[in-house]
Amino acid sequence: MRPLSLTVEGFGPYAKTQTLDFTTLGDRRLFLIHGPTGSGKTTVIDAICFALYGDTTGKEREGKGMRSDFVGPETETRVTLDFALGEKTYRVMRQPAYERPRLRGEGTTTTQPKAELWDRTGVSDDKEEGKNLATSFSQVTRAVESILGFRSEQFRQVIVLPQGRFRDLLLASSANREAILEQLFDTSFYSRIEDELKARKRALSQQADELRT
């Protein structure tokens, strides 16, 4: 998965709309997000994870807790991510559920969560969304898992490395680490060979038993 563009609005410390253009990296597939403490580095990774899966990198904060404290009630909280996978490109947008002051009168109102996923392969106009693939929080999450081949916790362990989280992969159980590495290096081919050899062994053992009988 290669990020192309990330736009955050009213998310974490980013009160105003901010867009990060990852295409300026060119063909570089590995990059480092660095800066002073409190400059919003983790929030960038949180925003990518939230857009894809609806949660943040460490799961210490839910999406609804990521609404900026510096925005007024008229400002929505939204994350939009454009990303590429092979020759295909996609756009995913999410808005968390959050409480905000009412625009009129007293009290607060709850904004419901929203999410949409589009296939933008071949779309050149940035304002054109493309083919809609999913239109709810859970549907978008399932579609992203199917497209990327990773669940949220696996994505955080091998695709993004939040500060202090690198050890998660090292400390993962053998079964979980095996599942991650199978996805990462696409070892299903070798698993099919193993299954075929086991099936042939069972058939030969059965034939040998019949001959001995």
C-alpha positions, 0 to 999 in steps of 0.5 A: 500500500502506497499513500498518495494524499492525506487530508485531515480536518479538525483531527487531533492538533490539526484544527484547519484543513491540512493536506500531505502530498506523498507523491513528492516522495517519488518512487521511495517506498520507505520514509521517516516522519520526524520532528520535535515532540508535539509537532503532530507526527503520531497524528499523521500515522493515526490519521492513516490508520483511522481512515483505513480501519477506523481506529488509531495506531495504538488503540489508546484513543478511539476515533471519536477522541481524535476530534480537535479541541481547537475547532468550533461546532461548525467544523467537521472532523474528517480524514481522507486518504488516497492510496495505491495498491499495484495499478489500482488507486483508492480513496477512503473517507471517515468521520468519527462520532463525536459530540459538539455544541449545537449550532443553535440553542444550548446543549450538545448534539452527536454527529454520527460516524460516516465512512466511504470507499471509492475505487479511483483507478483511471480517474484523473479529476481530483474532485471525482470520487470514482466507483463507490465500493462501501458506504458504512464504517463496518463495510469500509473496514471489511473492504479495506481488509480484503484489499490490503490483506491485513487486519488493523493490528497486523497493518500497525505491526508491519506497514506503519511503525508508530513510535515505541511500537516496533517491539509489537511484531517482535513480541507477537505470538508465533501463530500471529507472527506467522500469519503476518509474515504469510501476508507480508511475503505471500507464502500461500504458494508454499502452503499449497505445496505443503498441503498437496504433499500431505495429501499425497502422503495420506494416499500412499499410506492408505495404499500401503495399508491396503497392500499389507492387508 
